[in-house]
Amino acid sequence: MTSTAGHGSRRAAPRCGPKPLPEGPRAAPPQDPVLEGLPPLGGFAACGLDGSLRNPRQARRFVAHTLHSWQLPLLVADMTVVVDELVTSAVRCALLAEPQQSSADYPLWLGLVRHPGHVVCSVADPSPEPPGQRDTHSAGLDFDGCDLDGFGLELISALSESWSWSLTEPRGKTVWASLALPGGG
């Protein structure tokens, strides 16, 4: 089953999929059976996520594959921490707090964009609620709930150049973070 993506009758593929940009030769990406068969990656990659608890793991693998394909292995560790927090928060808080009003196959979208000097990752979810930094004393240490997203945002702040969020149409939000390329370039 596929879902409508973007405008008109264009359909989203049932797998993560990159949009390659024309570039010179690249090193072969690490072999991953889940990602086999995908075309080489360029400066933009996106992955639809179904909102399940396995999404953070899938997102980490997608990010590692993408950054290795872009020959940016030094960003993998920090970017996977950032993306893990964004996707985990979206699955645990946004999807549970906001009952799905549509039968979208992919209620979450993860995107990576390479710019000169930095890479931006973003996660779109259907909840309009802003990501919130929680007071560590009032949040408690509820490891099963959403109370850790404030700590996660502190991690994102520490690892990224900047981060923010915005409401998206027709509903929901996108949370993004920008990480500097090693050596500025």
C-alpha positions as CSV (number, residue, x, y, z in Angstrom):
1,M,0.0,0.0,0.0
2,T,1.3,3.5,-0.8
3,S,0.3,6.9,0.4
4,T,0.0,10.2,-1.5
5,A,3.1,12.3,-1.1
6,G,3.4,15.9,-2.1
7,H,1.1,17.1,-4.8
8,G,-1.3,15.5,-7.3
9,S,-1.2,11.8,-7.8
10,R,2.4,11.2,-7.0
11,R,2.8,8.2,-4.7
12,A,5.3,7.6,-1.9
13,A,7.4,4.5,-2.2
14,P,6.9,2.0,0.7
15,R,10.6,2.3,1.6
16,C,13.0,5.1,2.5
17,G,14.2,6.8,-0.6
18,P,16.8,9.3,-1.4
19,K,16.7,12.0,-4.1
20,P,20.2,11.9,-5.7
21,L,21.9,15.0,-6.9
22,P,24.4,14.9,-9.7
23,E,27.9,14.5,-8.3
24,G,31.2,12.9,-9.0
25,P,32.1,9.3,-8.0
26,R,31.4,8.3,-4.5
27,A,32.7,5.6,-2.2
28,A,30.5,2.6,-1.9
29,P,28.1,2.9,1.1
30,P,28.2,0.3,3.9
31,Q,26.2,-2.8,3.0
32,D,22.9,-3.0,4.8
33,P,20.2,-5.5,3.7
34,V,17.4,-3.1,4.6
35,L,18.9,-0.4,2.4
36,E,20.0,-2.6,-0.5
37,G,18.6,-1.6,-3.9
38,L,18.3,2.1,-3.1
39,P,20.1,4.4,-5.5
40,P,23.3,6.3,-4.5
41,L,22.6,9.3,-2.3
42,G,23.2,12.9,-3.2
43,G,22.6,16.0,-1.1
44,F,19.0,15.2,0.0
45,A,17.5,12.1,1.5
46,A,14.1,11.4,3.0
47,C,12.5,8.4,4.8
48,G,8.9,7.8,5.6
49,L,8.3,6.2,9.0
50,D,5.2,4.3,10.1
51,G,5.1,5.5,13.7
52,S,6.1,2.2,15.2
53,L,8.6,1.6,18.1
54,R,11.2,0.3,15.6
55,N,11.4,3.7,13.9
56,P,14.3,5.1,16.0
57,R,16.4,2.2,15.0
58,Q,15.4,2.5,11.3
59,A,16.2,6.2,11.5
60,R,19.6,5.6,12.9
61,R,20.4,3.1,10.2
62,F,19.1,5.4,7.5
63,V,21.2,8.3,8.8
64,A,24.4,6.2,9.0
65,H,23.8,4.9,5.5
66,T,23.2,8.4,4.2
67,L,26.2,10.1,5.9
68,H,28.5,7.3,4.8
69,S,27.3,7.7,1.2
70,W,28.0,11.4,1.5
71,Q,31.5,10.6,2.8
72,L,30.7,12.1,6.2
73,P,31.4,9.3,8.6
74,L,32.6,11.7,11.3
75,L,29.0,13.1,11.6
76,V,27.4,9.7,12.1
77,A,27.7,9.5,15.9
78,D,26.3,12.9,16.7
79,M,23.7,12.9,14.0
80,T,22.3,9.5,15.0
81,V,21.9,10.8,18.6
82,V,20.1,13.8,17.4
83,V,17.8,11.9,15.0
84,D,17.2,9.2,17.6
85,E,15.9,11.8,20.0
86,L,13.7,13.5,17.4
87,V,12.2,10.3,16.1
88,T,11.7,8.8,19.6
89,S,10.0,12.0,20.7
90,A,7.7,12.0,17.6
91,V,6.8,8.3,18.1
92,R,6.2,8.4,21.9
93,C,4.8,11.9,22.3
94,A,3.4,13.2,19.0
95,L,1.7,10.1,17.8
96,L,0.4,8.9,21.2
97,A,-0.7,12.4,22.1
98,E,-2.3,13.2,18.8
99,P,-4.6,10.4,17.6
100,Q,-4.0,9.8,13.9
101,Q,-6.8,11.5,12.0
102,S,-5.8,10.0,8.7
103,S,-4.8,6.5,7.5
104,A,-1.4,7.8,6.3
105,D,1.1,5.0,5.9
106,Y,3.9,7.3,7.0
107,P,2.8,9.7,9.7
108,L,6.4,10.7,10.3
109,W,9.0,11.9,7.8
110,L,12.8,12.1,8.4
111,G,14.8,14.3,6.0
112,L,18.5,15.1,5.6
113,V,19.8,18.0,3.6
114,R,23.5,18.6,3.0
115,H,24.4,22.3,2.7
116,P,27.9,23.9,2.4
117,G,29.3,23.7,5.9
118,H,26.4,21.8,7.6
119,V,23.8,19.0,7.4
120,V,20.2,19.6,8.5
121,C,18.0,16.8,9.8
122,S,14.3,17.3,10.3
123,V,11.5,15.2,11.5
124,A,7.9,16.0,10.7
125,D,5.0,14.6,12.8
126,P,1.2,15.2,12.9
127,S,1.1,16.9,16.4
128,P,1.1,20.7,16.6
129,E,2.4,20.6,20.1
130,P,5.8,22.3,20.4
131,P,8.8,20.3,21.6
132,G,9.3,21.4,25.2
133,Q,12.3,21.5,27.5
134,R,11.1,20.3,30.8
135,D,12.3,21.3,34.3
136,T,14.4,18.4,35.5
137,H,12.9,18.6,39.0
138,S,9.3,18.6,37.8
139,A,9.8,16.1,35.0
140,G,10.8,13.3,37.2
141,L,12.6,10.3,35.7
142,D,9.8,8.5,33.9
143,F,11.7,6.4,31.4
144,D,8.5,5.0,30.0
145,G,6.9,8.3,29.1
146,C,7.7,11.5,27.3
147,D,9.4,13.2,30.2
148,L,12.8,12.6,28.8
149,D,12.3,14.8,25.7
150,G,13.5,17.9,27.7
151,F,16.8,16.1,28.3
152,G,16.9,15.1,24.7
153,L,16.5,18.7,23.6
154,E,19.5,19.5,25.8
155,L,21.5,16.8,24.0
156,I,20.3,18.2,20.6
157,S,21.4,21.7,21.7
158,A,24.8,20.5,22.8
159,L,25.4,18.5,19.6
160,S,24.0,20.9,17.0
161,E,24.8,24.4,15.7
162,S,21.1,25.3,16.1
163,W,17.7,23.7,16.2
164,S,14.2,24.9,16.0
165,W,10.7,23.8,15.0
166,S,7.7,25.2,13.0
167,L,4.1,24.3,12.3
168,T,3.4,22.7,9.0
169,E,0.3,22.7,6.9
170,P,-2.2,21.2,6.9
171,R,-1.3,20.1,10.4
172,G,1.6,19.0,12.6
173,K,5.1,20.3,13.0
174,T,8.7,19.9,11.8
175,V,11.6,19.8,14.3
176,W,15.0,20.3,12.8
177,A,18.7,20.5,13.8
178,S,21.8,21.6,12.0
179,L,25.2,20.0,12.6
180,A,28.4,21.5,11.3
181,L,30.5,19.5,8.8
182,P,33.8,18.3,10.2
183,G,36.5,20.9,9.1
184,G,33.8,23.3,8.0
185,G,33.3,21.7,4.7
